[in-house]
Amino acid sequence: MARFEIAVGLRYTRAKRRNHFISFISLISMAGIGLGVAALIIVLSVMNGFQKEMRERILGVASHVQVYSNGASLENWPAVVAETSRNPEVVGAAPYVMGQGMLSFDDHVQGALIRGILPEEEEKVADIGAHMKAGHLEDLHPGEFGIVLGADLAQALHVGLGDRLVVITSQGQITPAGLLPRLKQFKVVGLFQVGMYEYDSGLALIHMGDAQVLFRLGSGVTGVRLKLKDLMDAPAVAHELAGTLKFDAWVSDWTREHANLFRAVAIEKNVMFVILLLIVAVAAFNIVSTLVMVVTDKQADIAILRTLGAAPSSILQIFVVQGALIGLIGTSFGAILGVVTALNIRVIVPFIEKTFGVHFLAPQVYFISELPSHLEWGDVVIITLTSLVLTLLATLYPSYRAARIQPAEALRYE
């Protein structure tokens, strides 16, 4: 493209005496493209942040890989821990006991998952110890029947440190009066808050020895939890362990345990991308109407250029330059606005919430109570290139129409 076409195209983009309205429409087109690009970058960053935060919080309490018995309990768990730990991808292994129960304190009753752990081993596979609000996991000792509760669960039960509550399990005991549920009193020795309502309101931790007594497992456990160097390798490691373990056990990983949840988030992200891309497309095709008006306004200029020897291809390139410049400015503005907002959304959102007295993510409804953001530069590149391609496509028809103008017809009424 010669300097002539670029110079004329840039000049037509600037406002002159007769085309202030057209320049205003050009500014509106730029703003529309910019806001569409910015919205797309911000929303995808929030979706990425939500997915990343949710994954980290879930796996901070759950595990990357689980090995569990296909029967009532896993009796030879020390051997399972030893064998799985030999895998180079495994950085931590810990046994656990899992069961359901009812927690009762005064007139308050709540259902919960009860997990029996070894406090000294739990730190190798989970991050609950880093989220303790009161007490420590090390305060759980076998035979003392201490319990650590999620903060929201403790609030629902109206209990605090030192209070004693009753745990009711479904493993009944036969008495002359019939089958009665088992009851055991526990002392609250700690509170944790990981930031996910599902766990903060429904998980209780006790020592593994106490859990074995409570659920009548003897020396067995429910399974062994594993932590890996890279959580994204969990499916491959689980498949490898399933083929090499010498024990009769099942192997599962976090992608299976929470498959529907993460698949739903991924689908929602893709749908949001398509929806917001349509907004960018609508703004981009506003360039069509802008250039059509420019072509109509500049018919005499086009005719003069043609009579001076400008080829139809040069006329086409002039208006492609003008439309591409509108798209480039709008896309650049939107990309900068989107990136800056996505990188500072943890500051912007609390400011808006404090100013207007609203709360966007109620912890009782959503997994996460704060709006997260994780900017992926690959998304920014894809969005920017897509926007530029759409704006370039939008310039083709008006530019082609300008190139077909005949000088004699254009100058007839001048």
C-alpha positions as CSV (number, residue, x, y, z in Angstrom):
1,M,0.0,0.0,0.0
2,A,1.5,3.3,-1.1
3,R,2.0,6.3,1.1
4,F,-0.6,8.1,-1.0
5,E,-3.4,5.8,0.0
6,I,-2.4,5.9,3.7
7,A,-2.0,9.7,3.8
8,V,-5.5,10.3,2.2
9,G,-7.1,7.6,4.4
10,L,-5.7,9.2,7.6
11,R,-6.8,12.7,6.4
12,Y,-10.3,11.5,5.8
13,T,-10.4,10.1,9.4
14,R,-9.9,13.6,10.8
15,A,-12.9,16.0,11.1
16,K,-13.2,18.7,8.5
17,R,-15.7,21.5,8.0
18,R,-18.4,19.4,6.3
19,N,-18.2,16.0,8.1
20,H,-18.3,16.7,11.9
21,F,-21.3,14.3,12.2
22,I,-19.4,11.5,10.3
23,S,-16.4,12.0,12.6
24,F,-18.8,11.8,15.6
25,I,-20.1,8.5,14.3
26,S,-16.5,7.3,13.9
27,L,-15.8,8.1,17.5
28,I,-19.0,6.2,18.5
29,S,-17.8,3.2,16.5
30,M,-14.3,3.4,18.2
31,A,-15.9,3.6,21.6
32,G,-18.3,0.7,20.9
33,I,-15.4,-1.5,19.7
34,G,-13.3,-0.5,22.7
35,L,-16.0,-1.2,25.3
36,G,-16.8,-4.5,23.6
37,V,-13.1,-5.6,23.7
38,A,-12.7,-4.4,27.3
39,A,-15.8,-6.2,28.4
40,L,-14.6,-9.4,26.7
41,I,-11.2,-9.2,28.4
42,I,-12.6,-8.4,31.8
43,V,-15.3,-11.1,31.7
44,L,-12.9,-13.8,30.5
45,S,-10.3,-12.8,33.2
46,V,-13.0,-13.0,35.9
47,M,-14.0,-16.5,34.6
48,N,-10.4,-17.6,34.5
49,G,-9.9,-16.2,38.1
50,F,-13.1,-17.9,39.3
51,Q,-12.0,-21.2,37.8
52,K,-8.5,-20.9,39.2
53,E,-9.6,-19.8,42.7
54,M,-12.3,-22.4,42.9
55,R,-9.8,-25.1,41.9
56,E,-7.2,-24.0,44.4
57,R,-9.7,-23.8,47.2
58,I,-11.3,-27.1,46.5
59,L,-8.0,-28.8,46.2
60,G,-6.8,-27.0,49.3
61,V,-9.3,-29.1,51.2
62,A,-9.8,-32.1,48.9
63,S,-7.0,-34.0,47.3
64,H,-5.4,-34.4,43.8
65,V,-5.7,-38.2,43.9
66,Q,-7.5,-40.6,46.2
67,V,-6.8,-44.3,46.7
68,Y,-9.7,-46.0,48.5
69,S,-10.9,-49.5,49.2
70,N,-13.7,-51.1,47.2
71,G,-14.9,-52.6,50.5
72,A,-15.7,-51.3,53.9
73,S,-12.2,-50.0,54.8
74,L,-8.6,-50.0,53.6
75,E,-6.7,-52.1,56.1
76,N,-3.2,-52.1,54.6
77,W,-3.0,-48.3,54.3
78,P,0.6,-48.0,55.5
79,A,1.7,-50.1,52.5
80,V,-0.4,-48.0,50.2
81,V,1.2,-44.8,51.5
82,A,4.6,-46.3,51.0
83,E,4.0,-47.5,47.5
84,T,2.2,-44.4,46.2
85,S,4.9,-42.2,47.7
86,R,7.5,-43.9,45.5
87,N,5.8,-42.3,42.4
88,P,8.0,-39.3,41.4
89,E,4.9,-37.1,40.9
90,V,3.6,-37.6,44.4
91,V,4.8,-35.1,47.0
92,G,2.5,-36.1,49.9
93,A,0.3,-38.9,51.1
94,A,-2.0,-39.1,54.1
95,P,-4.6,-41.6,55.3
96,Y,-8.1,-40.4,56.1
97,V,-11.5,-41.6,57.4
98,M,-14.6,-40.1,56.0
99,G,-18.2,-40.4,57.3
100,Q,-21.4,-38.4,57.7
101,G,-22.9,-37.3,61.0
102,M,-25.2,-34.9,62.8
103,L,-23.6,-32.3,65.1
104,S,-25.8,-31.1,68.0
105,F,-25.3,-28.3,70.5
106,D,-28.1,-27.1,72.7
107,D,-31.1,-26.7,70.4
108,H,-29.0,-26.5,67.2
109,V,-28.4,-29.4,64.9
110,Q,-26.4,-29.5,61.6
111,G,-25.4,-32.2,59.2
112,A,-21.7,-32.4,58.3
113,L,-19.0,-34.5,56.7
114,I,-16.7,-35.8,59.4
115,R,-13.1,-36.4,58.3
116,G,-10.6,-38.2,60.4
117,I,-7.0,-37.1,59.8
118,L,-3.5,-37.4,61.1
119,P,-2.7,-33.7,61.8
120,E,1.1,-34.2,61.2
121,E,0.4,-35.9,57.8
122,E,-2.6,-33.7,56.7
123,E,-0.3,-30.7,56.1
124,K,1.3,-32.7,53.3
125,V,-1.9,-33.0,51.2
126,A,-4.1,-30.0,52.3
127,D,-3.8,-26.4,53.2
128,I,-6.4,-26.3,56.0
129,G,-3.7,-25.6,58.6
130,A,-3.0,-22.3,56.8
131,H,-6.7,-21.2,57.2
132,M,-7.2,-21.8,60.9
133,K,-9.1,-18.9,62.6
134,A,-8.6,-20.3,66.0
135,G,-6.7,-23.2,67.5
136,H,-4.4,-25.6,65.5
137,L,-4.8,-28.9,63.8
138,E,-2.1,-30.2,66.2
139,D,-4.6,-29.8,69.0
140,L,-6.3,-33.0,67.7
141,H,-5.0,-35.9,69.9
142,P,-6.1,-39.5,69.8
143,G,-8.5,-40.4,72.6
144,E,-9.2,-36.8,73.6
145,F,-12.1,-36.5,71.0
146,G,-11.4,-33.0,69.9
147,I,-13.0,-31.6,66.8
148,V,-12.2,-28.7,64.4
149,L,-15.1,-27.1,62.6
150,G,-15.6,-24.8,59.6
151,A,-16.3,-21.3,60.8
152,D,-19.8,-21.1,59.2
153,L,-20.7,-24.5,60.7
154,A,-19.6,-23.3,64.1
155,Q,-21.6,-20.2,63.7
156,A,-24.7,-22.2,62.7
157,L,-24.3,-24.4,65.8
158,H,-23.5,-21.3,68.0
159,V,-20.3,-23.0,69.4
160,G,-16.8,-21.7,70.1
161,L,-13.5,-23.0,71.4
162,G,-13.9,-25.1,74.4
163,D,-17.6,-25.9,73.9
164,R,-18.7,-29.6,73.8
165,L,-21.0,-30.8,71.2
166,V,-22.5,-34.2,70.4
167,V,-21.8,-36.1,67.2
168,I,-24.5,-38.5,66.0
169,T,-23.6,-41.2,63.5
170,S,-25.8,-43.6,61.5
171,Q,-23.8,-46.6,62.8
172,G,-26.4,-47.7,65.3
173,Q,-26.1,-49.8,68.3
174,I,-28.6,-52.5,69.3
175,T,-30.3,-52.0,72.7
176,P,-33.3,-53.5,74.4
177,A,-35.2,-50.5,73.2
178,G,-34.2,-51.2,69.6
179,L,-31.6,-49.8,67.2
180,L,-30.3,-46.4,68.4
181,P,-27.9,-44.1,66.7
182,R,-24.4,-43.8,68.2
183,L,-23.7,-40.6,70.2
184,K,-20.3,-39.2,71.2
185,Q,-19.3,-36.0,72.8
186,F,-16.5,-33.9,71.2
187,K,-14.7,-30.8,72.4
188,V,-14.2,-27.9,69.9
189,V,-10.5,-27.3,69.7
190,G,-10.2,-25.2,66.5
191,L,-12.0,-23.3,63.7
192,F,-11.0,-22.9,60.1
193,Q,-12.2,-20.8,57.1
194,V,-11.0,-21.7,53.7
195,G,-13.3,-19.3,51.9
196,M,-15.6,-21.9,50.3
197,Y,-19.0,-22.0,51.9
198,E,-19.4,-25.7,51.0
199,Y,-16.5,-26.6,53.3
200,D,-16.8,-23.8,55.9
201,S,-20.4,-24.8,56.6
202,G,-20.2,-28.6,56.2
203,L,-16.9,-30.1,57.2
204,A,-15.6,-31.2,60.6
205,L,-12.2,-32.6,61.3
206,I,-11.3,-35.1,64.1
207,H,-8.3,-37.3,64.8
208,M,-8.1,-40.4,62.7
209,G,-7.9,-42.6,65.8
210,D,-11.1,-41.1,67.1
211,A,-12.8,-41.5,63.7
212,Q,-11.9,-45.2,63.6
213,V,-13.6,-45.6,66.9
214,L,-16.6,-43.5,66.0
215,F,-17.2,-45.3,62.7
216,R,-16.1,-48.8,64.0
217,L,-13.3,-49.2,61.4
218,G,-10.8,-50.8,63.7
219,S,-7.3,-50.2,62.3
220,G,-8.7,-49.5,58.7
221,V,-9.2,-46.2,57.0
222,T,-11.5,-45.0,54.2
223,G,-8.5,-44.3,51.9
224,V,-5.3,-42.4,51.2
225,R,-5.1,-38.9,49.8
226,L,-2.3,-37.8,47.5
227,K,-0.8,-34.5,46.6
228,L,1.0,-34.1,43.3
229,K,3.7,-31.7,41.9
230,D,1.3,-30.6,39.2
231,L,-2.4,-31.0,39.8
232,M,-3.0,-31.0,36.1
233,D,-1.2,-34.4,35.9
234,A,-3.7,-36.0,38.2
235,P,-5.6,-38.0,35.5
236,A,-2.3,-39.5,34.2
237,V,-0.9,-40.3,37.6
238,A,-4.2,-41.8,38.8
239,H,-4.2,-44.1,35.6
240,E,-0.6,-45.0,36.3
241,L,-1.2,-45.9,39.9
242,A,-4.3,-47.9,39.0
243,G,-2.2,-50.1,36.8
244,T,0.8,-50.5,39.2
245,L,-0.8,-50.8,42.7
246,K,-0.5,-54.3,44.1
247,F,-3.5,-53.8,46.3
248,D,-7.2,-54.2,45.7
249,A,-8.2,-50.5,45.7
250,W,-9.8,-47.9,43.5
251,V,-8.0,-44.8,42.3
252,S,-9.7,-41.5,41.5
253,D,-8.6,-38.0,40.9
254,W,-10.0,-34.5,41.3
255,T,-11.1,-34.2,37.7
256,R,-13.5,-37.0,38.2
257,E,-14.6,-36.0,41.7
258,H,-15.5,-32.4,40.5
259,A,-15.9,-33.1,36.8
260,N,-19.4,-31.6,36.4
261,L,-18.5,-28.4,38.3
262,F,-15.3,-27.6,36.2
263,R,-17.0,-28.6,33.0
264,A,-19.9,-26.3,33.7
265,V,-17.4,-23.4,34.3
266,A,-15.6,-24.1,31.1
267,I,-18.8,-24.2,29.1
268,E,-20.0,-21.0,30.7
269,K,-16.7,-19.3,29.8
270,N,-17.0,-20.4,26.1
271,V,-20.6,-19.2,26.0
272,M,-19.7,-15.8,27.5
273,F,-16.9,-15.5,24.9
274,V,-19.4,-16.0,22.0
275,I,-22.0,-13.7,23.5
276,L,-19.5,-10.9,24.1
277,L,-17.9,-11.4,20.7
278,L,-21.2,-10.6,19.1
279,I,-21.1,-7.3,20.9
280,V,-17.7,-6.6,19.4
281,A,-19.1,-7.7,16.0
282,V,-22.0,-5.3,16.2
283,A,-19.7,-2.4,17.1
284,A,-17.3,-3.4,14.4
285,F,-20.0,-3.4,11.7
286,N,-21.0,0.1,12.7
287,I,-17.9,0.9,10.7
288,V,-20.0,-0.1,7.6
289,S,-22.5,2.6,8.1
290,T,-19.7,5.1,9.0
291,L,-17.8,4.4,5.8
292,V,-20.9,4.4,3.6
293,M,-21.7,7.9,4.8
294,V,-18.0,8.9,4.2
295,V,-18.2,7.5,0.7
296,T,-21.4,9.4,-0.1
297,D,-19.9,12.6,1.4
298,K,-16.6,12.1,-0.6
299,Q,-18.0,11.2,-4.0
300,A,-16.7,14.4,-5.6
301,D,-13.3,13.9,-4.0
302,I,-13.2,10.3,-5.3
303,A,-14.1,11.4,-8.8
304,I,-11.3,14.0,-8.8
305,L,-8.8,11.4,-7.6
306,R,-10.0,9.1,-10.4
307,T,-9.6,11.8,-13.0
308,L,-6.1,12.5,-11.7
309,G,-5.1,8.9,-12.3
310,A,-5.9,7.1,-9.1
311,A,-6.8,3.4,-9.8
312,P,-9.9,1.8,-8.3
313,S,-7.6,-0.3,-6.1
314,S,-6.1,2.9,-4.6
315,I,-9.6,4.2,-3.8
316,L,-10.4,0.9,-2.1
317,Q,-7.2,1.1,-0.1
318,I,-8.0,4.6,1.1
319,F,-11.2,3.6,2.7
320,V,-9.8,0.4,4.1
321,V,-7.1,2.5,5.8
322,Q,-9.8,4.7,7.3
323,G,-11.9,1.8,8.6
324,A,-8.9,-0.1,9.8
325,L,-7.7,3.0,11.7
326,I,-11.0,3.2,13.5
327,G,-10.8,-0.4,14.4
328,L,-7.2,-0.2,15.5
329,I,-7.8,2.8,17.8
330,G,-11.0,1.2,19.3
331,T,-9.3,-2.2,19.8
332,S,-6.2,-0.6,21.3
333,F,-8.3,1.5,23.7
334,G,-10.4,-1.5,24.7
335,A,-7.4,-3.8,25.2
336,I,-5.7,-1.2,27.4
337,L,-8.9,-0.6,29.4
338,G,-9.6,-4.3,29.7
339,V,-6.1,-5.2,30.9
340,V,-5.9,-2.4,33.4
341,T,-9.3,-3.2,34.8
342,A,-8.7,-7.0,35.0
343,L,-5.4,-6.5,36.8
344,N,-7.0,-4.2,39.4
345,I,-10.4,-5.8,39.7
346,R,-9.7,-6.8,43.4
347,V,-9.4,-3.1,44.2
348,I,-12.2,-1.8,41.9
349,V,-15.0,-4.2,43.0
350,P,-14.6,-3.6,46.8
351,F,-14.6,0.2,46.1
352,I,-17.9,-0.1,44.2
353,E,-19.4,-2.4,46.8
354,K,-18.4,0.0,49.6
355,T,-19.6,3.1,47.7
356,F,-23.1,1.7,46.8
357,G,-23.5,-0.7,49.8
358,V,-23.9,-3.8,47.7
359,H,-22.3,-7.3,47.7
360,F,-22.0,-9.0,44.4
361,L,-21.1,-12.5,45.6
362,A,-23.0,-13.7,48.7
363,P,-21.0,-16.5,50.4
364,Q,-24.2,-18.4,51.1
365,V,-25.0,-18.6,47.4
366,Y,-21.6,-18.7,45.6
367,F,-18.5,-20.8,46.1
368,I,-16.4,-17.7,46.4
369,S,-17.3,-14.5,48.2
370,E,-14.7,-12.2,46.4
371,L,-14.6,-11.5,42.7
372,P,-11.3,-13.0,41.4
373,S,-9.4,-12.2,38.2
374,H,-6.7,-14.0,36.4
375,L,-5.5,-12.3,33.2
376,E,-4.3,-14.7,30.5
377,W,-2.3,-12.9,27.8
378,G,-3.3,-15.6,25.3
379,D,-6.9,-14.5,25.7
380,V,-5.9,-10.8,25.2
381,V,-4.1,-11.7,21.9
382,I,-7.0,-13.7,20.6
383,I,-9.6,-11.1,21.4
384,T,-7.5,-8.3,19.9
385,L,-6.8,-10.2,16.7
386,T,-10.4,-11.2,16.4
387,S,-11.6,-7.6,16.8
388,L,-9.1,-6.4,14.2
389,V,-10.2,-9.0,11.7
390,L,-13.9,-8.1,12.2
391,T,-13.2,-4.4,11.7
392,L,-11.2,-5.2,8.6
393,L,-14.0,-7.3,7.2
394,A,-16.4,-4.5,7.9
395,T,-14.4,-2.1,5.7
396,L,-14.5,-4.2,2.6
397,Y,-18.0,-3.5,1.2
398,P,-17.9,0.3,1.6
399,S,-14.4,0.4,0.2
400,Y,-15.5,-1.7,-2.8
401,R,-18.5,0.5,-3.3
402,A,-16.2,3.6,-3.3
403,A,-13.9,2.0,-5.8
404,R,-16.8,1.5,-8.3
405,I,-17.8,5.1,-8.4
406,Q,-17.6,6.5,-11.9
407,P,-16.1,10.1,-12.1
408,A,-18.7,11.3,-14.7
409,E,-21.7,10.2,-12.6
410,A,-20.2,11.7,-9.4
411,L,-19.4,15.1,-11.0
412,R,-22.6,15.4,-13.0
413,Y,-24.4,17.5,-10.3
414,E,-21.4,19.2,-8.8
